[in-house]
């Protein structure tokens, strides 16, 4: 009788193990469940392909404007610090990619490294614009809609994480994704600074730019 029950248990365990890859867990109660639930099932790859193409096309558009002589930019240029950060970021991406190809790290680790690069860039990318607005005592030439849309997205992103954590009674749904949490939090903090600059500190300030030398004055 004991051996018969043991055989039934083993058969049940075997059937569960075979069925795990075909099942997407929707209820997450522990970190083990989180590891099992890692999946892209339900994410439309057509959206990813079209979205990537759109971002690349828009990136080419923005970068190309840098070389259009008819667009006034005054004495502005990319700083040495920003250039070093960009080069350093892509060097890190190249090194980690080579490590993945050499099987020194997994491809999943490579993806996470790219997310950390994104988090680092977000941490510093707002600082030059905040400082420039402070120097000019104006936000003219910079669209406030960037901050309004950004703070909306960041707020809903954090709200989603907190609601998922609350519904599943699992705090690791927040702390387990530092990139998403950091992106939302950092964006909101800097967007608040932009909103204060635009609507309070420099609300009445206007910038007049000379067409000859690109010098600007504030009134």
Secondary structure, DSSP 8 states (H G I E B T S, - for coil): -HHHHHHHHHHHHHHHHHHGGG-------SHHHHHHT---TT--HHHHHHHHHHHHHHHHHHHHGGG-TTS--TT----HHHHHHHHHHHHHHHHHHHHHHTTSS-HHHHHHHHHHHHHHHHHHHHHHHHHHHHHHT--TTS-HHHHHHHHHHHHHHHHHHHHHHHHHT-THHHHT-HHHHHHHHHHHHHHHHHHHIIIIITTT--EEE-TTT--EEE-
